[in-house]
């Protein structure tokens, strides 16, 4: 999996938690912990596909353009990381006299495709709001469930 997916999710959760204020790429890159140019590259894709609106200028920045409960991790994964589960190289060589070598790429390709579909389906059940709420509740990643239902009221502390 590539880091663009993590950057996309991080930025959208950050913006969701600051829904009343714009954030610039410097704010976002400090939160993500990477170079602003890298963050801007991902933000550009998100803006192009309707997840963000922007305002240019001294007090400009980024805002979510869709409600966070409607943005599913699956759509983000397919947008910025789809196909990244499979390796960049696979053993074997089609046309080889060795049965294993000549079939390995096709078999492993199908296995990775199945994994990609399963991962994407799992991510489809998790929204940006789910991630935000998990962070706000201080849940560990292992306790987060793919639940994405109606927006739940936050308990006041």
C-alpha atoms as one frame of an Amber mdcrd trajectory, in Angstrom:
protein
   0.000   0.000   0.000   1.307   3.460  -0.762   1.528   6.389   1.610  -0.799
   8.597  -0.458  -3.770   6.731   1.017  -2.611   7.457   4.564  -1.955  11.102
   3.681  -5.421  11.431   2.102  -7.194   9.925   5.119  -5.101  11.986   7.563
  -5.826  15.261   5.750  -9.551  14.611   5.421  -9.874  13.690   9.106  -7.869
  16.793  10.065 -10.173  18.977   7.946 -13.258  17.229   9.312 -12.174  18.002
  12.866 -11.625  21.659  11.908 -14.770  21.949   9.825 -15.279  25.636  10.632
 -11.784  26.768   9.572  -9.653  26.391   6.514  -6.291  24.685   6.780  -3.384
  25.348   4.453  -0.880  22.785   3.197   1.625  23.864   5.861  -0.893  23.116
   8.653  -1.720  19.787   7.056   1.899  18.802   6.407   2.811  19.527  10.028
  -0.004  17.272  11.194   0.870  14.526   8.690   4.593  14.846   9.357   5.757
  15.126   5.772   6.802  17.781   3.245   4.088  20.273   2.151   4.716  19.490
  -1.540   3.903  15.835  -0.927   0.692  16.786   0.869  -0.256  19.256  -1.898
   0.102  16.481  -4.493  -2.471  14.342  -2.661  -4.715  17.355  -1.944  -4.712
  18.182  -5.649  -6.131  14.740  -6.459  -8.725  15.060  -3.693  -9.772  18.514
  -4.923  -9.979  17.324  -8.533 -12.339  14.524  -7.470 -14.641  16.746  -5.395
 -13.550  15.972  -1.838 -12.134  19.442  -1.166 -12.771  23.051  -1.996  -9.999
  25.606  -1.932  -9.591  29.294  -1.430  -6.415  30.933  -2.637  -4.643  33.831
  -1.017  -3.156  34.818   2.315  -6.042  33.394   4.343  -6.814  30.575   1.944
  -6.684  26.865   2.380  -8.733  23.709   2.125 -12.196  22.689   3.335 -14.125
  19.444   2.979 -16.708  19.724   0.228 -18.659  16.636   1.328 -19.900  15.533
   4.745 -17.302  13.340   6.458 -19.811  10.538   7.041 -20.265  10.241   3.254
 -16.567   9.880   2.447 -15.621   6.210   2.584 -12.063   4.977   2.883 -12.741
   2.524   0.043 -13.284   5.289  -2.489 -10.117   7.045  -1.287  -8.151   3.804
  -1.493  -9.302   3.166  -5.065  -8.540   6.786  -5.989  -4.990   7.098  -4.660
  -3.785   3.562  -3.917  -5.839   1.113  -5.967  -3.718  -1.774  -7.187  -0.937
  -1.071  -4.718  -1.511  -4.251  -2.728   0.151  -6.358  -5.409   3.924  -6.448
  -5.722   5.800  -4.455  -8.338   7.540  -7.706  -9.321   6.312 -11.284  -9.295
   8.381 -14.421  -9.636   8.071 -16.685 -12.614   8.156 -16.241 -16.340   5.329
 -16.973 -18.738   6.395 -19.391 -21.432   8.927 -21.074 -19.157   9.131 -24.872
 -19.413   8.809 -24.957 -15.603   5.123 -25.358 -14.682   5.506 -23.287 -11.498
   7.390 -20.487 -13.235   5.025 -20.274 -16.191   1.903 -20.066 -13.992   3.039
 -18.162 -10.915   2.366 -14.632 -12.214  -1.212 -15.406 -13.242  -2.051 -17.270
 -10.050  -0.481 -14.660  -7.774  -2.132 -11.884  -9.791  -5.542 -13.434  -9.106
  -4.689 -13.806  -5.411  -3.652 -10.164  -5.138  -6.775  -9.089  -7.056  -8.913
 -10.959  -4.511  -7.048  -9.320  -1.655  -7.514  -5.931  -3.286 -11.272  -6.517
  -3.590 -11.550  -7.672   0.040  -9.534  -4.721   1.348 -11.527  -2.274  -0.744
 -14.824  -3.771   0.508 -13.616  -3.488   4.119 -12.597   0.141   3.583 -16.030
   0.833   2.027 -17.550   0.260   5.482 -15.407   2.943   7.161 -16.022   6.673
   6.755 -13.842   9.661   7.532 -16.282  10.381  10.375 -15.670   6.873  11.780
 -11.914   7.535  11.835 -12.475  10.955  13.411 -14.711   9.512  16.121 -12.223
   6.749  16.838  -9.507   9.374  17.317 -11.753  11.529  19.506 -12.581   8.544
  21.703  -8.901   7.633  21.931  -9.481   4.164  20.540  -6.575   2.057  19.444
  -6.616   0.984  15.802  -7.393  -2.609  16.814 -10.595  -1.600  18.597 -12.000
   0.346  15.648 -14.868  -1.459  13.976 -16.080  -0.868  10.455 -19.475   0.465
  11.460 -20.306   3.622   9.523 -23.921   4.120  10.416 -25.985   7.179  11.188
 -24.101  10.066  12.696 -23.917   9.531  16.435 -24.062  12.346  18.947 -20.775
  13.002  20.715 -20.832  12.735  24.495 -19.916  15.955  26.242 -17.009  15.659
  28.655
